[in-house]
Amino acid sequence: MPTIGDVTYELLRAHGLTTIFGNPGSNELPFLAGMPEDFRYILGLHEGAVLGMADGYAQALGAPALVNLHAAAGTGNAMGALTNAVNSHTPLIVTAGQQVRSTIGQEVMLAITEPGNLTRPLTKWSYEPACAQDVPRAMGQAVHLASLPPRGPVFLSVPYDDWANEATTDSAHVASRRIAAGHCLSPDQLTEIAEVLDGARSPALVLGPQVDADGGNADAVSLADALGAPVWIAPSPSRCPFPTRHRSFRGPLPTTVEGVSAALVEHDVILVVGAPAFRYHQFGPGEYLPSGARLLHITGDPGEAARAPVGDAFVGGVGDALARLAAAVKPGQRALLPDLPDFPVPAASSPGRVQPAELFAQLRKLAPRDAVWVKESTSTSGDFWAHADLDQQGSFYFPAAGGLGFGLPAAVGVQLATPERRTIALVGDGSANYGITALWTAARYGIPVIFIILKNGTYGALRWFADVLDVGDVPGMDVPGIDFSRLAEGYGVSATSVRTVPEFSAAFRAALAGVRPTLIEVETALSAP
């Protein structure tokens, strides 16, 4: 008879889950001992980096990823990264090894005392099978729940003596099960939305990360062209759902109530697609909408629809809704918007310090058209979007919850998932320290990410917030004296440090020509979001 481990691996294979991201401990060894030869194990040196890699991999692949963590402590180490995954609707199956079943109640070393609660509320489902024979079915449930809309991470704790038990004959059914989700907007709902848009004096679109995740960018362009409408990205974008040089593109919305309302003041109908309405950050009170404006909201997440403070919401498949809506509205009622002005001229860099805007302008000229950008440098967001030239699906990733430590690991995962494209990580020196061990994984597996560390010696976004909150110069905002070139070389990644734009350009060209991971540390001037 096959074992529980045999049947579970067959189930994982059937769902394409043959890549495992992990950092193992004693509780996980019996599971890994049975790993088939067609599976690959991507080792990370810290659980936060492990989960960040899986997050980037699953988002870029558009499919679930499997994570293997060590007991409660290892799962706890990954919880910060899990905040990003739940907010980006990343389908992750997070597993952890539990102690031997007969000892769990004693709370022995490495026992998970409350597996059902350990990862809540950051997972859609947390579970420990009641017996060994329930493990394959539970794993199947985890895979399906992570994949069903709204997608998101799940957690499964498995006692390590379960894997060697014999499976029942019924266990074979779990590998062949399929679940199809078919929730879409009804024809009447689409007609209602289309009629409101057609009757609007000045409609506006606000697009979120789910548009990019659902492959809806081209349909978003068709809808914007048909309506002659400007397009914003929802606040704090974690993906890019619209080409940044299209005539309709207006960049990301601000992250305050008053800022959003001011940006949309000229519009009487606002359609939000694939994002919360709205996800604010710093407190800036005001009216949720401009006077007389109406908001319509299309989302695949019932929670996003239910908690919004304003607007009429429609829950259904975002990509499907965009495609049908683009065909349903009446085109040509408004003139096309004028082309965007040319890129702004960035401020010149000072000796020894590169201006982020000038760096991004140079990258726009040097990087491949299909490059994938993984960014975790909040203080340079305004400069990045001002110089971004993104026009392909899946070209941009940012930590969806603002949890630090996403950038370096996620870039490794994204590059693994999209080997035909080059991944470029833009990471601040404050953020980089949270996921620095991902460099070892990139070196160990030869993953050719180009890591660019924007080094200004401080938490730039925090300094900006200190000004917003008028708190003055508080302790803990500076991180001087870190040599990222030497750190990278210690992890096995070739690295260089530059202080001028010409030095950076030469280093970037060399990195682009190589087939191994490379890190470029750039001394940058302080900028504001």
C-alpha positions as CSV (number, residue, x, y, z in Angstrom):
1,M,0.0,0.0,0.0
2,P,1.2,3.5,-0.7
3,T,2.0,5.7,2.3
4,I,0.4,9.0,3.2
5,G,3.6,10.7,1.9
6,D,3.3,8.9,-1.5
7,V,-0.3,9.9,-2.0
8,T,0.4,13.5,-1.0
9,Y,3.2,13.9,-3.4
10,E,1.1,12.4,-6.2
11,L,-1.6,15.0,-5.3
12,L,1.0,17.8,-5.4
13,R,2.3,16.6,-8.7
14,A,-1.2,16.5,-10.2
15,H,-1.6,20.2,-9.3
16,G,1.9,21.2,-10.6
17,L,3.2,21.9,-7.2
18,T,6.6,20.3,-7.8
19,T,8.6,23.3,-6.5
20,I,8.9,23.6,-2.7
21,F,10.2,26.7,-0.9
22,G,11.4,25.9,2.6
23,N,13.7,26.0,5.5
24,P,13.4,22.6,7.2
25,G,13.7,21.5,10.8
26,S,13.4,18.1,12.5
27,N,9.6,18.0,12.2
28,E,9.9,18.4,8.4
29,L,12.6,15.8,7.6
30,P,10.2,12.8,7.3
31,F,8.2,14.6,4.6
32,L,11.3,15.7,2.7
33,A,12.9,12.2,2.9
34,G,10.2,11.0,0.5
35,M,10.5,13.8,-2.0
36,P,10.4,12.4,-5.6
37,E,13.2,13.2,-8.0
38,D,11.0,15.4,-10.2
39,F,10.4,17.8,-7.4
40,R,12.8,20.6,-6.5
41,Y,13.5,22.2,-3.1
42,I,14.4,25.8,-3.0
43,L,16.2,26.4,0.3
44,G,16.0,29.8,2.0
45,L,18.0,30.7,5.1
46,H,15.2,32.5,7.0
47,E,11.5,31.7,6.9
48,G,10.5,35.3,6.1
49,A,12.7,35.1,3.0
50,V,11.3,31.7,2.1
51,L,7.7,33.0,2.2
52,G,8.7,36.1,0.2
53,M,10.3,34.0,-2.5
54,A,7.1,31.8,-2.7
55,D,5.0,34.9,-2.8
56,G,6.9,36.4,-5.8
57,Y,6.9,33.0,-7.5
58,A,3.2,32.4,-7.2
59,Q,2.2,35.9,-8.3
60,A,4.5,35.8,-11.3
61,L,3.4,32.2,-12.2
62,G,-0.3,32.9,-11.6
63,A,-0.6,29.6,-9.8
64,P,-0.2,28.3,-6.2
65,A,3.1,27.7,-4.6
66,L,4.0,25.3,-1.7
67,V,5.9,26.5,1.4
68,N,7.4,24.2,4.0
69,L,8.2,25.8,7.3
70,H,9.5,24.5,10.6
71,A,7.0,24.1,13.4
72,A,5.5,27.1,15.2
73,A,8.7,29.1,15.5
74,G,9.5,28.9,11.8
75,T,5.9,29.8,10.9
76,G,6.1,32.7,13.3
77,N,9.2,33.9,11.5
78,A,7.2,34.0,8.2
79,M,4.2,35.8,9.6
80,G,5.4,39.3,8.6
81,A,5.8,38.2,5.0
82,L,2.4,36.5,5.2
83,T,0.8,40.0,5.6
84,N,1.9,40.8,2.1
85,A,0.7,37.5,0.7
86,V,-2.8,37.8,2.1
87,N,-3.2,41.4,0.8
88,S,-2.0,40.5,-2.7
89,H,-4.3,37.5,-2.8
90,T,-1.3,35.2,-3.4
91,P,-2.3,31.5,-3.5
92,L,0.2,29.9,-1.1
93,I,-0.1,26.5,0.6
94,V,1.9,27.0,3.8
95,T,2.8,23.8,5.6
96,A,4.6,23.2,8.9
97,G,5.7,20.0,10.6
98,Q,3.9,19.1,13.8
99,Q,5.3,16.9,16.6
100,V,4.4,13.2,16.8
101,R,0.7,12.8,17.4
102,S,0.9,11.0,20.7
103,T,2.9,13.9,22.2
104,I,1.0,16.9,21.0
105,G,-1.1,17.4,24.1
106,Q,2.0,17.5,26.3
107,E,3.2,20.6,24.5
108,V,6.6,19.1,24.0
109,M,9.4,21.0,22.3
110,L,8.4,22.0,18.7
111,A,4.8,21.2,19.2
112,I,2.3,23.5,17.5
113,T,-0.2,24.0,20.4
114,E,-3.0,25.7,18.4
115,P,-2.5,25.0,14.7
116,G,-6.0,26.2,13.8
117,N,-5.2,29.7,15.2
118,L,-1.5,30.1,14.6
119,T,-1.7,31.9,11.3
120,R,-5.1,33.6,11.7
121,P,-6.3,36.0,10.5
122,L,-3.6,36.0,7.8
123,T,-4.8,32.8,6.1
124,K,-8.1,31.8,4.6
125,W,-7.9,28.5,6.4
126,S,-5.8,26.9,9.1
127,Y,-6.0,23.2,9.9
128,E,-4.4,20.1,11.3
129,P,-5.8,16.7,10.1
130,A,-7.5,14.7,12.8
131,C,-5.7,11.5,11.8
132,A,-3.0,10.5,9.4
133,Q,-5.5,9.1,6.8
134,D,-7.0,12.6,6.5
135,V,-3.8,14.3,5.4
136,P,-4.2,13.8,1.6
137,R,-7.7,15.1,1.7
138,A,-6.7,18.0,3.8
139,M,-3.8,18.8,1.5
140,G,-6.3,18.7,-1.4
141,Q,-8.6,21.1,0.4
142,A,-5.6,23.4,1.1
143,V,-4.7,23.5,-2.6
144,H,-8.3,24.2,-3.8
145,L,-9.0,26.8,-1.1
146,A,-5.8,28.7,-1.9
147,S,-6.8,28.7,-5.6
148,L,-10.5,29.5,-5.3
149,P,-11.5,33.2,-5.5
150,P,-10.6,35.3,-3.7
151,R,-7.2,33.6,-3.8
152,G,-5.0,33.6,-0.7
153,P,-2.7,31.7,1.6
154,V,-3.8,28.7,3.7
155,F,-2.0,26.8,6.5
156,L,-1.7,23.1,7.2
157,S,0.1,21.5,10.2
158,V,1.0,17.8,9.7
159,P,2.4,15.6,12.5
160,Y,5.6,14.2,11.2
161,D,4.8,10.5,12.0
162,D,1.8,10.7,9.7
163,W,3.8,10.5,6.5
164,A,4.9,6.9,6.9
165,N,1.4,5.6,7.7
166,E,-0.4,3.6,5.0
167,A,-3.0,5.5,2.9
168,T,-6.5,4.2,2.4
169,T,-7.7,3.2,-1.0
170,D,-10.0,6.2,-1.0
171,S,-7.0,8.6,-0.8
172,A,-6.3,8.0,-4.5
173,H,-9.4,10.1,-5.4
174,V,-7.9,13.4,-4.1
175,A,-5.3,13.7,-6.8
176,S,-7.8,13.6,-9.6
177,R,-10.3,16.1,-8.2
178,R,-10.8,19.4,-10.0
179,I,-12.8,22.4,-8.8
180,A,-13.9,25.1,-11.3
181,A,-14.9,28.6,-10.1
182,G,-17.4,30.3,-12.4
183,H,-18.6,33.4,-10.5
184,C,-19.0,36.3,-13.0
185,L,-21.2,39.4,-13.2
186,S,-24.6,38.8,-14.7
187,P,-25.7,40.4,-18.0
188,D,-28.0,42.7,-16.1
189,Q,-25.2,43.8,-13.9
190,L,-22.9,44.5,-16.8
191,T,-25.6,46.4,-18.6
192,E,-26.2,48.5,-15.5
193,I,-22.5,49.4,-15.2
194,A,-22.2,50.1,-18.9
195,E,-25.2,52.4,-18.9
196,V,-23.9,54.4,-16.0
197,L,-20.5,54.8,-17.7
198,D,-22.1,55.7,-21.0
199,G,-24.3,58.4,-19.3
200,A,-21.4,59.9,-17.4
201,R,-20.2,63.4,-18.2
202,S,-16.6,62.5,-17.2
203,P,-15.9,58.9,-16.1
204,A,-12.6,57.8,-14.5
205,L,-11.1,54.4,-14.0
206,V,-9.2,53.2,-10.9
207,L,-7.5,49.9,-11.4
208,G,-6.0,47.5,-8.9
209,P,-3.6,44.6,-8.7
210,Q,-6.3,42.0,-9.5
211,V,-6.5,43.4,-13.1
212,D,-2.9,42.5,-13.7
213,A,-3.3,39.1,-11.8
214,D,-6.3,38.2,-14.0
215,G,-4.5,39.2,-17.3
216,G,-6.9,42.1,-17.8
217,N,-4.5,44.9,-18.7
218,A,-5.3,44.9,-22.5
219,D,-9.1,44.9,-21.8
220,A,-8.5,47.8,-19.4
221,V,-6.9,49.7,-22.3
222,S,-9.8,48.9,-24.5
223,L,-12.3,50.2,-21.9
224,A,-10.3,53.4,-21.3
225,D,-10.1,54.1,-25.0
226,A,-13.8,53.5,-25.5
227,L,-14.7,55.8,-22.7
228,G,-12.0,58.4,-23.3
229,A,-11.4,58.1,-19.6
230,P,-8.3,58.8,-17.5
231,V,-6.9,55.9,-15.5
232,W,-5.4,55.9,-12.0
233,I,-3.8,53.0,-10.2
234,A,-5.4,52.3,-6.8
235,P,-3.4,53.7,-3.8
236,S,-0.1,51.9,-2.8
237,P,-0.1,49.7,-5.9
238,S,1.4,46.2,-5.6
239,R,1.2,45.5,-9.3
240,C,0.9,47.6,-12.5
241,P,-2.5,47.0,-14.2
242,F,-2.2,49.6,-17.1
243,P,0.6,50.7,-19.5
244,T,2.3,53.7,-18.0
245,R,2.8,55.6,-21.2
246,H,-0.8,55.2,-22.5
247,R,-2.5,58.6,-22.9
248,S,-5.0,57.7,-20.2
249,F,-2.4,56.9,-17.5
250,R,-2.4,59.2,-14.5
251,G,-0.3,57.2,-12.0
252,P,-1.1,56.0,-8.5
253,L,-3.7,57.7,-6.5
254,P,-2.7,59.3,-3.2
255,T,-3.1,57.3,0.0
256,T,-5.3,59.7,2.0
257,V,-9.1,60.3,1.8
258,E,-8.6,64.0,1.0
259,G,-5.9,63.1,-1.6
260,V,-8.1,60.6,-3.5
261,S,-11.1,63.0,-3.5
262,A,-9.0,65.9,-4.8
263,A,-7.5,63.7,-7.6
264,L,-10.9,62.7,-8.8
265,V,-12.7,66.0,-8.3
266,E,-13.5,66.5,-12.0
267,H,-15.3,63.2,-12.5
268,D,-18.9,62.3,-11.9
269,V,-18.6,58.5,-12.3
270,I,-15.6,56.5,-10.9
271,L,-15.2,52.9,-11.7
272,V,-12.9,50.9,-9.4
273,V,-11.8,47.5,-10.7
274,G,-9.7,44.9,-8.9
275,A,-8.8,46.9,-5.8
276,P,-10.3,48.0,-2.5
277,A,-12.2,51.3,-2.6
278,F,-10.0,52.6,-1.2
279,R,-7.0,51.4,0.8
280,Y,-5.7,54.5,2.6
281,H,-2.5,54.9,4.5
282,Q,-1.6,58.1,6.3
283,F,-4.6,59.9,8.0
284,G,-5.9,62.7,5.9
285,P,-9.6,63.2,6.6
286,G,-12.0,64.5,4.0
287,E,-15.0,63.6,1.9
288,Y,-14.7,60.1,0.4
289,L,-15.9,61.2,-3.0
290,P,-16.1,64.6,-4.8
291,S,-19.5,66.2,-4.5
292,G,-22.0,64.6,-6.7
293,A,-19.8,61.8,-7.9
294,R,-20.9,58.1,-8.0
295,L,-18.6,55.2,-7.4
296,L,-19.0,51.7,-8.9
297,H,-16.8,48.9,-7.6
298,I,-15.9,45.6,-9.3
299,T,-13.9,43.1,-7.2
300,G,-13.4,39.4,-6.9
301,D,-13.1,39.7,-3.1
302,P,-16.4,39.8,-1.2
303,G,-14.5,41.2,1.8
304,E,-13.3,44.2,-0.2
305,A,-16.8,44.9,-1.4
306,A,-18.4,44.6,2.1
307,R,-16.0,46.8,4.0
308,A,-15.8,49.7,1.5
309,P,-17.3,52.9,3.0
310,V,-18.7,54.2,-0.2
311,G,-20.0,53.1,-3.6
312,D,-22.1,50.3,-5.2
313,A,-20.1,47.0,-5.4
314,F,-20.3,44.1,-7.8
315,V,-18.5,40.8,-6.9
316,G,-17.3,38.7,-9.7
317,G,-14.3,37.8,-11.9
318,V,-12.3,40.9,-12.6
319,G,-10.7,39.9,-15.9
320,D,-14.0,38.6,-17.3
321,A,-15.8,41.7,-16.2
322,L,-13.3,44.0,-17.8
323,A,-13.4,42.2,-21.1
324,R,-17.2,42.1,-21.3
325,L,-17.5,45.7,-20.1
326,A,-15.1,47.0,-22.8
327,A,-17.3,45.4,-25.4
328,A,-20.5,46.7,-23.8
329,V,-19.9,50.4,-23.5
330,K,-20.6,52.8,-26.4
331,P,-17.3,53.9,-27.9
332,G,-16.5,57.3,-29.3
333,Q,-18.8,59.4,-27.1
334,R,-15.8,61.3,-25.9
335,A,-12.6,62.4,-27.6
336,L,-9.4,60.5,-26.9
337,L,-7.2,62.1,-24.3
338,P,-4.1,63.8,-25.6
339,D,-0.8,62.0,-25.5
340,L,1.2,62.2,-22.3
341,P,4.0,64.8,-22.1
342,D,7.5,63.6,-22.4
343,F,9.3,62.2,-19.3
344,P,10.3,64.9,-16.8
345,V,13.9,65.9,-16.8
346,P,15.4,64.5,-13.5
347,A,17.4,66.6,-11.2
348,A,21.1,66.2,-11.8
349,S,23.0,64.0,-9.3
350,S,25.5,65.6,-6.9
351,P,29.0,64.3,-6.6
352,G,28.9,61.0,-4.7
353,R,25.1,60.8,-4.6
354,V,22.9,59.6,-7.4
355,Q,19.4,61.2,-7.6
356,P,16.8,58.3,-7.7
357,A,14.9,60.0,-10.5
358,E,18.1,60.1,-12.6
359,L,18.8,56.5,-11.8
360,F,15.3,55.4,-12.9
361,A,15.5,57.5,-16.1
362,Q,18.8,55.7,-16.9
363,L,17.2,52.3,-16.2
364,R,14.4,53.1,-18.5
365,K,16.9,53.4,-21.3
366,L,19.1,50.4,-20.4
367,A,16.7,47.7,-19.2
368,P,15.0,45.2,-21.6
369,R,11.5,46.1,-22.6
370,D,10.1,43.0,-20.9
371,A,12.0,43.5,-17.7
372,V,10.1,42.6,-14.5
373,W,10.5,45.2,-11.7
374,V,10.3,44.1,-8.0
375,K,10.4,47.3,-5.9
376,E,10.7,47.9,-2.2
377,S,11.9,51.5,-1.8
378,T,8.9,53.5,-0.7
379,S,10.7,56.8,-0.5
380,T,11.4,56.7,-4.2
381,S,7.9,55.8,-5.4
382,G,7.0,59.2,-6.9
383,D,10.3,59.2,-8.9
384,F,9.8,55.6,-10.1
385,W,6.3,56.2,-11.5
386,A,7.3,59.5,-13.1
387,H,9.9,57.6,-15.2
388,A,8.3,54.2,-15.5
389,D,7.7,52.8,-19.0
390,L,5.8,49.5,-18.4
391,D,3.5,48.0,-21.0
392,Q,3.5,44.3,-20.4
393,Q,1.5,42.1,-18.1
394,G,3.2,41.1,-14.9
395,S,5.9,43.8,-15.0
396,F,5.8,45.2,-11.5
397,Y,5.6,43.8,-7.9
398,F,5.6,45.7,-4.6
399,P,4.8,44.5,-1.0
400,A,1.0,44.6,-0.8
401,A,0.9,45.3,2.9
402,G,4.0,47.3,3.2
403,G,5.7,44.5,5.1
404,L,9.5,44.9,4.8
405,G,11.6,42.1,3.5
406,F,9.6,41.4,0.4
407,G,11.9,42.9,-2.3
408,L,15.0,40.7,-2.4
409,P,13.2,37.3,-1.8
410,A,10.2,38.1,-4.1
411,A,12.7,39.0,-6.9
412,V,14.2,35.6,-6.6
413,G,10.8,33.9,-6.8
414,V,9.7,36.1,-9.7
415,Q,12.8,35.3,-11.7
416,L,12.3,31.5,-11.0
417,A,8.8,31.8,-12.3
418,T,9.7,33.8,-15.4
419,P,13.1,32.7,-16.6
420,E,12.4,34.1,-20.1
421,R,12.4,37.7,-18.6
422,R,15.0,39.5,-16.5
423,T,14.0,40.5,-13.0
424,I,15.4,43.7,-11.6
425,A,15.0,44.4,-7.8
426,L,15.0,48.0,-6.6
427,V,15.3,47.8,-2.9
428,G,16.1,50.5,-0.2
429,D,18.9,49.9,2.2
430,G,16.5,49.8,5.1
431,S,14.3,47.2,3.5
432,A,17.1,45.1,2.2
433,N,18.3,44.0,5.6
434,Y,15.0,42.2,6.3
435,G,15.4,39.8,3.4
436,I,19.2,39.8,2.9
437,T,19.5,36.1,3.1
438,A,17.7,35.7,-0.2
439,L,21.0,36.6,-1.8
440,W,22.4,33.2,-0.8
441,T,19.5,31.4,-2.5
442,A,20.0,33.4,-5.7
443,A,23.7,32.4,-5.6
444,R,23.1,28.8,-4.6
445,Y,20.6,28.2,-7.5
446,G,22.1,30.6,-10.1
447,I,19.1,32.8,-10.3
448,P,20.1,35.8,-12.4
449,V,18.3,38.6,-10.6
450,I,19.9,42.1,-10.8
451,F,19.7,43.5,-7.3
452,I,20.0,47.3,-7.0
453,I,20.3,48.6,-3.5
454,L,19.3,52.3,-3.2
455,K,21.5,53.3,-0.3
456,N,20.8,56.6,1.4
457,G,21.7,55.5,5.0
458,T,18.2,56.1,6.4
459,Y,14.6,55.0,6.4
460,G,13.6,57.5,3.8
461,A,9.8,56.9,4.0
462,L,10.0,57.1,7.8
463,R,11.7,60.5,7.6
464,W,9.0,61.7,5.3
465,F,6.3,60.4,7.7
466,A,8.1,62.2,10.5
467,D,7.5,65.5,8.6
468,V,3.9,64.6,7.9
469,L,3.2,63.9,11.6
470,D,5.3,66.9,12.7
471,V,7.3,64.8,15.2
472,G,10.7,66.1,14.5
473,D,13.9,64.0,14.5
474,V,13.1,60.9,16.4
475,P,15.6,58.0,17.2
476,G,15.9,54.9,15.0
477,M,15.6,56.4,11.6
478,D,19.2,56.0,10.3
479,V,21.0,52.9,9.2
480,P,24.5,54.0,8.4
481,G,27.7,52.0,7.9
482,I,26.3,48.9,6.0
483,D,28.5,47.6,3.1
484,F,26.0,45.7,0.9
485,S,28.8,44.8,-1.6
486,R,30.7,42.9,1.0
487,L,27.5,41.3,2.4
488,A,26.5,40.1,-1.1
489,E,30.0,38.7,-1.8
490,G,29.8,36.8,1.5
491,Y,26.6,35.2,0.3
492,G,28.2,34.3,-3.1
493,V,26.7,37.2,-5.2
494,S,29.1,39.3,-7.2
495,A,28.7,43.0,-6.3
496,T,29.9,46.5,-6.9
497,S,29.3,49.9,-5.3
498,V,28.8,53.0,-7.4
499,R,28.4,56.7,-6.7
500,T,27.8,58.2,-10.1
501,V,25.4,57.6,-13.0
502,P,28.1,56.6,-15.5
503,E,29.5,54.1,-12.9
504,F,26.0,52.7,-12.5
505,S,25.3,52.4,-16.2
506,A,28.5,50.5,-16.7
507,A,27.8,48.1,-13.8
508,F,24.2,47.6,-15.0
509,R,25.2,46.7,-18.5
510,A,27.7,44.2,-17.2
511,A,25.1,42.7,-14.9
512,L,22.6,42.4,-17.8
513,A,25.2,40.6,-19.9
514,G,25.8,38.0,-17.2
515,V,23.9,34.9,-16.3
516,R,24.4,35.0,-12.6
517,P,22.9,37.1,-9.8
518,T,24.5,40.5,-9.4
519,L,24.2,43.3,-6.8
520,I,24.8,47.0,-7.4
521,E,24.9,49.2,-4.4
522,V,24.1,52.8,-5.4
523,E,24.8,55.7,-3.1
524,T,21.6,57.7,-3.5
525,A,20.3,61.1,-2.4
526,L,17.3,61.2,0.0
527,S,13.9,61.6,-1.7
528,A,10.3,61.7,-0.7
529,P,7.5,59.4,-1.7
